[in-house]
Amino acid sequence: MKNFSALARLTALVAGLGCALSFLVCAGLVFSTWTGLNQQINASVKADIVGFEDLYEQRRLIGVREGMERRVSNASFANEDSIFLLMNRDGSKLGGNLSDWPIGLGTPTELQNFEIEGEPYR
């Protein structure tokens, strides 16, 4: 570093600090976006659950199945990543756009992420 002038060292220091600051800002934006999207997904799922609970109170499983089928077939329902599956206690499908419960996925007690291969829904 003896061959570098004070101006060159100062320039390198400022450039390094600028890069570090840029990285921190980008990391913060990614984190806040990810957190916001997860909150929206959770709110959407909870709203669906409340809606299906209301349908169940009104018309039992028939109402839930019909509501789920309307939700799946609705033309404005453009999010192909959303899936629904209504099953009875013996595991038979009653409604929804998913053909069967994903293999290896236990009974969820909270939201889970999983991958579906092929086109078993829609």
N, C-alpha and C positions, 0 to 999 in steps of 0.2 A: 504494500500500500504506500510505500515511500515515494514511488514514482507518480502517484496520482496527486493532483493539486487539491486544495481544500474545496474548490468549486466542484470538482468531479465527485468527491466524496459526498458533499452536500446534495448534489443532484441524484446520486445513487440512493441516498437515504430518503429523500423526498419521494422518489419513484417507488421504493420499497414500501414506504408507509401508504402511498396511494393505492398500491396493489393490495395491501393487507386490508385497508379500509373498504375497497371495492368488494373484496371477498366477503367481508363481514356483512356488508349491506345486502349482497346477493343471497347469502345464507339466511339472513333474516327474512327476506322476501319469500324464499322457498318455504321456510318454516311456517310463516304466517299464512301463506296460500294453502299449504297442506293441512294446517289446523282448521282453517275456514272451510275447506272442502269436506273434511271429516265431520265437522259440526253440521254442515248442510245435509250430508248423507244420513247422519244419526237422526236429525230432525225429520227428514223425509220418511225414514223407516218407522219412527215413532208415530208419525201422523197416519201412516198406513195401518199400523197396528190398532190405533184408536178407532180409525174408521171401520176396520174389520170387526173389532169388538162391538161397536155399535150395530153393525149389520147382524152379528151373531145374536145380540140381545133382541133384535127385531124379528129375525126370521131364521135363526139357528144356522146350521151348516149350508142350507140352500141359499140363504142370503149372502153368506161369505163367498160361496162358490160363484154365484152370479156376479157379485161385486168384483171379485178377482178376475173373472173372465172379461168383464167390461173394462177393467183397468188394463188388461193385457191387449185387448183388441182395439182400444181407443186409438183413433188415428193420430191424435196429438201426443200419444205416448211414444216418443221417438228414442228414448234411451234404451238401446238394446242391451246394456249391461245390467239392467234390472230384471230380476227373475222372481217368479212366484211359484210356490208349490203348496197345495193344500192336500194333506193326507189324512186318512182315518187311522185309527189305532193299530190296525194290522199292517199298515204300510202301503195300502193301495192309494193310488192317486185319485183325488176327487176334483182337482182343478189346478189351473196355473199354466205357465209356459215352460216349466221344467219337467222333463219326462220322468225323472226318478231322483231320489236323494243321492247326492254325490258319495261315491264309495270312499270309505276311510274318514268321512267327516262325521264326527259324533254329534249327538244332540246338542245344539248350541244353547248356551245360557246368556250369550252376548253376541254382538255382531262379529262375524268372521269373514275373512277374505279367503277365497279359494278360486281355483281355475277350473273351467269346464272346457273339455276338448270336444271338437266337432261342433255340430249345431243341434243340440238337444232341445233348444227352445226357440220360440217365435214362430 
